[in-house]
Amino acid sequence: MPRSSLVFVMHQMHDELIKLEGQIPVSNGERASLVSSFNDEDDGDNWETVGPKKRTVITRTQSFIPSELSAIFGGQLRSVVKAREKITSACCVDLQLIPFLLLIEAGSKASATIQPFLLLHLNIFPEPVCSIEDALRLFSAPETLEGYRTSGSGKAELVNASKSIKILELSEIMILHLMRFSYGSEGSTKLHKPVSFPLELVLGRELLVSPSSEGRKYELVATITHHGRDPSKGHYTADTCHPDGKWLHYDDASVTVIPTSKVLHEQAYVLFYKQL
């Protein structure tokens, strides 16, 4: 179940639940969506908020239709982009990468986007990432954006900017997807790197939007593991924790009780944590 398949299944389930609940009319083959589209030139959903040190931020929220699935697995992320210095030369900048982000003006207020999520994709390729805690810190670490367009107009300027992502609203069940598969011009590869993960996970305040929030605790309830050297081969198994505390290992039709040491094998592909 590569990343694209996992995302597709989650969003398809969300769409089907919305249809069953009758929240929106669906006709002529139209499908629901976790996130509704929005126009960058429409400022109707923008507002100004005051953050730490009385700094103001222009905030935009992506609207979405909730479902029973999002009530369990859904949360919200807050992505903040801050402009730095202007770029004097615009050559060699790929503007096709820009629409994913908010458009801001150099020297102006920071811009923030609030968007929903059903699972978090964690990059484990960097060498310093050896645990799920490392991957979460990398997920929220500031990122430099080069060649960032300041506006959607024809006179837009290019600036360097920084982007950071933090969790605004936590989900009841947190799904963490470890990005073990990569795809390129030479085909697909799998990263067999060991990544440790605990039975009890604490999300520190540095991962959360509110600096006054206490760290939140989660307990491991299930894992998915891919067995095989290549993404296109092999098969998947699952380990789940039952209410009596026993861990069961599911391998096709075979179901066996396993010790905790077998669960924490450091080769997991997807982790499921329940909020305590």
N, C-alpha and C positions, 0 to 999 in steps of 0.2 A: 504494500500500500504506500507508494511514493507520495510526496507532499501534495501533488496535484490531485491525486485520488482521494486523499484524506479530506482535503478542503472541499472537494466536490461532494463527497458523501455528507459532510456536516451541513453544507449549505442546501443540498437537496432535501435533507430531512427537515430543515428549518422551513423551506418553501412549502413542503407538503403539509406540515402542521398548520401553517398559516391558511392554506386552502381549506383544510378540514375545519378550522375554527371559524372560517367565514369572515375573516377580518378585512379582506379586500376582494373585489370581484376579479376573477380570472377568466378571460375569454380569448378566443382567437389565438390560442397557443401562447399567450403572454404569461410570463412567470413572475412570481414574487421575487423579492431580493432582500438580503439581510441589510444592505445599505442602499438607500435611494440615491440616485445621482443628484448632483447639484452643480450650479453654474458659478464659476469663479467670479463672474462679474456681478452676481446677485449678493448684495450685502444684507439681505433681510434677516439672515440667521446669525449675523455677527454681533458681538457685544464686547464691551471693554470691561476687563476685570482688573483688580489691583492685587498684585502678588507680594512676595517678600520685599522688604525695603521700599514699599510703596511704588513699585514699578508696575506700570500698566501693560496689559497684554490684550491684543485683539483676538478674541476667541470665536471659532466657528464650530458648530456641532453638526455632524452628519446624522441626519434623521434616519431611523430604521424602524421596522415593524417587529415588535417582540413576539416570541412564541414560547411554548412550553420548553422547547429545547434551549433557547437563549436564557430562559429563567434559571436553568441549571448550569449551563456551561458558559453563558455569556458574561462579559464584563466590558469595561470601557478603558481605552488608552487615551492619553493626552500627549500629543506631539507638539513640541515648541521649536520654532525656527527663529534664530536671531541673526540679523545681518551684521557683517563685519566691515571689511574694506571693499572699495570698488575695484573691479578688474579693468585695467586700461585697454587690454586687447581681448577681443571676443573670439579670436580664431580658435579652432580646434575644440570648441565647446559644443557638446551634443544637446541641443535644446529639446530633443525628444524625451529626455529624462526628466524634464521639469514638471509637466502637468501633474505628476503624482503629488507634488508638494504644494503648499500655499505660496502665493506670490506676495512678496513683501518689498518695502522700500528701504534702501540703505539708510541707516541712521534713524529709522523710525521705530515705533514700538514693536516688540516681539509679536509673532503670530502663532496662534495655537489652534490645533485641530483636535476635536474630541470625536473618536470613532469607536464603534463596537468591535468586539472580537469574540470568537468561539474557541480559539486555541492560540497559543503563542508559539511562533517558530523561532527556535534558538540555534544560533550559529555556534557549532562546536569545532570548527576547523582551525581557528587560531591556536597556536601551541600553548599559550597560558591557560586555556580552558581545559581543566581536568575534572571539573565537577559541575553539577547542575547549578550550584550557587555561582560559580564562575560565569556560566553561560547567561544567567539572569543579570549579573552585573554588566556584562558586555552588552546585553540587550538594551539596557537603560543608559549606557555610557554615551556622552556627547560625541557626535559624528560631524566631521567637517564636510561641507558641501561646496564644491568648486563650480563656478559658472552658474550661479543662481540668478534667475531673472527677477527683476524687481517688480514688474507689473505685466499685465497682459497687453499693454498698448504697443504700438509700433516703435516708440521711443524708449523702450525698456532698456535699463542698464543691467550689467552683470556684476554681481558681487560675490564675495566669499561669505559663507554663513555657517552657522553651527546648528545642529538638530539634535534634540534629545527626546526620548520617549519614556514616560512613566505610567504606572497604572493608576487610573482615577477611580475605577470601581472594580472590585474583586469579584470573581465568579465563585459560586458555591463549589463547583467541581472545576479545578484548573487543569486543562490539558496542555502539556508541554511536549512539543514536537522537536526532537533532536534531529537536526538536519544532517543526516548521515549520507544522503545521496546527493551527488552533483551531476549536472548535465552540461556538456559542451560540444564543440564541433567534432571532437574525437570520440564521442559516445558518453555513456554514463559510468560513473564509478561509485563505489561505496567506501565510506570511511569506517574502518574497524577500530578506531581509537577508543580505549576504555574511558568512560565518563561515569564517575561515581554519583550516586544519588541517595538521600537518606530516607528512612521510614517517616521521619517528621521533618518537614521543611518549614523554615521560618523566612517569610518575605520581609526583609529589613525595610526601615523607613526610607532608605535611599532609593528604593524601587517605587515608592508611592508618591503621589502628587502632594498630599498634605504632609508638611514636615512635622506636624503635631501628632500624626497617626502612630500608634504603636505597631510594632512588627506583628504581622498576622501569621498564625500557625496553620499548617495543612498536614494531613496524614496521607501516606501513600495507600491507595486502594486498588490500583491495577497497573499493569504494564503490558506493552506490546513489543515483541522482539522479532526482528527479521533474521532468519538463518540463511546464510548463503554469501558467496563472495561478490556477486553482482546484483544490482537492483532488479534486473529482469529475471533472475532465477531465485531458487530457494523457496521458503515458505515462512509463514508467520505463526507464532505461538503467543499465548496470553497467560498472565498470572493475575489472579484476583484474590482479594482478601474478603472472606465471608464474615458475617456478623460475629461468629464465635471466635474470630481471631485466626483461624486456619487459612493458609494460603493454598489455593488450588492451581495446578498447572494444566492448561488446555492445549493439547497438541492434536489437532483434528478430532477424532472420536475418542482419543485417550484423555482421561482426566485423572490426575494423581495429586495427592497431598505432598507438598514440598516444604522444607524448612525455610526460614527467612533468609538464610545465607545464600540459598539458590535464587531467591528473588533479586537480591542486590548484586547482580553479576556484571554490572558496568557496561553491558552491550545493548541496553534497551533502546528502542526507537521512539516510543511514545509513552509518556508517564501521565497517570491520572492521580491528582491529589484532591482530597476532600477537605474543605475548610472546617476547622475545629471551633 
